[in-house]
Amino acid sequence: MSLKDELDAYVQKTLDEQWERRAGQKVPDTDDLPLKNLAVEIDATVLYADLASSTRMVEVHKDWFAAEVYKSYLYCAAKIIRARGGIITAYDGDRVMGVFIGNSKNSAAAKCGLQINWTSKKMVAAKIAEKYPKSSFVLKQRVGIDTSKLFVARTGIRGSNDLVWVGNAANNAAKLAALAPRYPTYITADVYNKLNETSKLGGDPKRNMWTDLGTSDMGYQIYGSTFLWSV
């Protein structure tokens, strides 16, 4: 079979094959799903942590310096995601995706975002400034969080495949993580409305850690926070 015929047959089969779906009790990985039209549905909260202005960093700084920043930021973000009960589902260049499930998924993800902010400022940025005092580099990062039902399927070819996360939470979290870094942590109203008191109120005296930013250009209400939560 020629490559053209193989591609044509695959697309036709994918379009014709009926989808099977099952309710998920955990965050799936690639071994849980075949490459056929079978998906797992989960209620989940998605977090994207993104290193801002990384293209500019690569343009004006040494390659090894940029690599040190990437490694430090992504390592810390991933460890915090895991410590807060999230599952790391993907790395994409300068960002990492985590998925949270369970009754406290929104509060856990929000706490995770604030702890990533604390670590970015108090550890990563501080140590970079200490190591390279003459550097002009300023670390900026953003975390985006949303919650929804996700339709999770396996895509790709044998030997090189991954999961695709279809749903508002994945799309919106990625978009929030690309907003201006004025607020290092962004959440949707769906997440905010499900926060427990610990993840909503902070400081001394206690006050709301989240600023209502109204309806964004993306068409839904969002909240931003500049708060830091130590690890």
Legacy VTK file of the C-alpha trace (Angstrom):
# vtk DataFile Version 3.0
C-alpha trace
ASCII
DATASET POLYDATA
POINTS 231 float
0.000 0.000 0.000
1.365 3.421 -0.944
1.690 6.176 1.647
-1.154 8.076 -0.031
-3.447 5.043 0.125
-2.508 4.353 3.747
-3.269 7.922 4.821
-6.530 7.956 2.898
-7.625 4.670 4.474
-6.771 5.839 8.001
-8.681 9.105 7.728
-11.712 7.309 6.298
-11.613 4.658 9.032
-11.321 7.300 11.769
-14.298 9.205 10.395
-16.434 6.085 9.922
-15.648 4.254 13.165
-18.126 4.774 16.001
-16.655 6.230 19.181
-16.662 4.217 22.368
-16.427 6.122 25.628
-16.121 5.141 29.254
-16.084 7.040 32.529
-12.617 7.410 34.011
-11.782 6.996 37.676
-8.204 8.243 37.286
-6.149 10.397 34.958
-5.390 8.088 32.010
-2.005 7.534 30.434
-1.210 6.247 26.964
-1.180 2.602 28.050
-4.814 2.894 29.167
-6.141 3.617 25.682
-5.785 1.996 22.250
-5.221 3.968 19.060
-8.768 3.262 17.851
-11.775 5.512 18.527
-12.076 4.896 22.256
-12.011 7.714 24.799
-12.090 8.155 28.551
-14.267 10.907 30.012
-13.188 12.559 33.253
-14.218 15.597 35.272
-10.903 17.376 35.682
-9.117 20.623 36.407
-6.265 21.478 34.065
-3.254 23.619 34.971
-0.735 25.031 32.513
2.465 26.608 33.848
4.253 28.679 31.216
7.564 30.527 31.211
6.821 33.976 29.773
8.971 35.673 27.111
11.085 32.573 26.580
11.587 33.428 22.900
13.167 36.741 23.891
15.272 34.980 26.509
16.718 32.643 23.894
17.418 35.555 21.549
19.396 37.697 24.014
20.971 35.200 26.416
23.406 32.323 26.070
21.935 28.950 25.141
23.242 27.327 28.305
21.706 30.090 30.420
18.305 29.624 28.784
18.577 25.876 29.333
19.296 26.428 33.033
16.193 28.604 33.333
14.029 26.067 31.483
15.282 23.191 33.598
14.911 25.015 36.906
11.436 26.393 36.223
9.933 23.240 34.732
11.431 21.003 37.418
9.989 23.127 40.218
6.589 23.472 38.537
6.348 19.737 37.892
7.353 18.791 41.438
4.759 21.169 42.889
2.041 19.814 40.573
2.809 16.305 41.753
3.033 17.352 45.418
-0.449 18.885 45.204
-1.919 15.670 43.789
-1.826 16.552 40.099
-0.711 14.279 37.281
1.830 15.644 34.809
0.435 14.925 31.362
2.655 16.875 28.965
5.665 19.109 28.490
5.544 21.515 25.568
8.716 23.541 25.196
8.606 26.089 28.005
5.422 24.871 29.693
4.037 21.912 31.588
0.468 20.609 31.841
-1.010 19.044 34.959
-4.412 17.429 35.497
-6.229 17.261 38.837
-9.255 15.119 39.681
-11.292 14.467 42.821
-13.457 16.578 45.095
-10.735 19.136 45.898
-9.244 19.383 42.407
-9.918 23.116 41.995
-8.546 24.136 45.382
-5.501 21.913 44.899
-4.776 23.371 41.466
-5.204 26.951 42.718
-2.819 26.325 45.615
-0.407 24.757 43.140
-0.481 27.891 40.980
0.290 30.167 43.922
3.108 27.878 45.062
4.612 27.868 41.576
4.554 31.678 41.750
6.307 31.644 45.140
8.959 29.197 43.952
9.543 31.127 40.729
10.194 34.369 42.624
11.761 33.216 45.868
13.841 30.318 44.579
14.405 30.265 40.824
14.634 34.017 40.177
16.481 34.640 43.444
19.111 32.003 42.755
19.586 33.193 39.171
20.152 36.748 40.427
22.603 35.480 43.040
24.530 33.355 40.541
24.526 35.970 37.746
24.335 39.403 39.463
25.135 41.285 36.246
22.434 39.576 34.198
19.491 41.649 32.964
17.203 38.606 32.930
13.863 38.927 34.741
11.897 35.718 35.197
8.199 36.027 34.432
5.744 33.167 34.362
2.033 32.489 34.284
-0.241 29.697 35.398
-3.682 29.161 33.856
-6.342 26.929 35.421
-9.809 25.821 34.279
-12.155 22.916 34.995
-14.541 20.915 32.796
-15.342 17.467 31.495
-12.525 16.129 29.296
-12.720 13.648 26.423
-9.335 11.926 26.366
-8.193 9.897 23.353
-4.941 8.447 22.101
-3.545 9.905 18.906
-0.457 9.419 16.762
1.185 6.377 15.207
2.550 3.171 16.671
5.792 3.906 18.463
5.114 7.646 18.602
1.819 8.678 20.157
0.290 10.639 22.995
-3.043 11.604 24.504
-5.217 14.441 23.251
-7.261 16.270 25.896
-10.475 17.557 24.341
-12.490 19.995 26.428
-12.784 23.586 27.592
-10.458 23.122 30.567
-7.459 22.206 28.430
-8.069 24.983 25.901
-8.840 27.691 28.434
-5.985 26.854 30.799
-3.528 27.098 27.908
-4.980 30.466 26.842
-4.882 31.841 30.387
-1.230 30.841 30.687
-0.515 33.019 27.655
-2.024 36.210 29.110
0.038 39.182 30.254
2.121 38.272 33.328
0.628 41.122 35.396
-1.108 38.356 37.321
1.098 35.271 37.582
-1.913 33.029 38.306
-5.203 33.046 36.404
-8.319 30.948 37.035
-11.780 30.863 35.492
-14.974 31.600 37.417
-15.805 27.884 37.302
-12.644 27.209 39.312
-13.076 30.210 41.619
-16.635 29.246 42.550
-15.445 25.837 43.746
-12.473 26.982 45.855
-12.389 26.130 49.522
-11.722 28.944 51.980
-8.034 28.070 52.341
-7.406 28.480 48.615
-9.560 31.606 48.369
-8.495 33.689 51.389
-4.943 34.488 52.448
-2.734 37.024 54.152
-2.998 38.585 57.607
-5.674 39.762 58.026
-7.411 37.288 55.733
-8.523 38.702 52.408
-9.513 37.411 49.009
-6.396 36.363 47.110
-8.213 36.564 43.756
-9.074 39.719 41.820
-12.203 39.640 39.680
-11.023 40.646 36.202
-14.482 40.480 34.664
-15.303 38.888 31.343
-12.137 38.492 29.344
-11.715 38.882 25.591
-12.082 35.099 25.473
-15.712 35.413 26.534
-15.756 34.138 30.104
-15.117 35.526 33.570
-11.615 35.155 34.988
-9.761 35.919 38.206
-6.104 36.777 38.717
-3.800 36.571 41.721
-0.407 37.978 42.627
-0.286 36.065 45.917
2.607 33.832 46.894
2.142 30.545 48.775
5.330 29.035 50.160
6.114 25.371 49.635
LINES 1 232
231 0 1 2 3 4 5 6 7 8 9 10 11 12 13 14 15 16 17 18 19 20 21 22 23 24 25 26 27 28 29 30 31 32 33 34 35 36 37 38 39 40 41 42 43 44 45 46 47 48 49 50 51 52 53 54 55 56 57 58 59 60 61 62 63 64 65 66 67 68 69 70 71 72 73 74 75 76 77 78 79 80 81 82 83 84 85 86 87 88 89 90 91 92 93 94 95 96 97 98 99 100 101 102 103 104 105 106 107 108 109 110 111 112 113 114 115 116 117 118 119 120 121 122 123 124 125 126 127 128 129 130 131 132 133 134 135 136 137 138 139 140 141 142 143 144 145 146 147 148 149 150 151 152 153 154 155 156 157 158 159 160 161 162 163 164 165 166 167 168 169 170 171 172 173 174 175 176 177 178 179 180 181 182 183 184 185 186 187 188 189 190 191 192 193 194 195 196 197 198 199 200 201 202 203 204 205 206 207 208 209 210 211 212 213 214 215 216 217 218 219 220 221 222 223 224 225 226 227 228 229 230
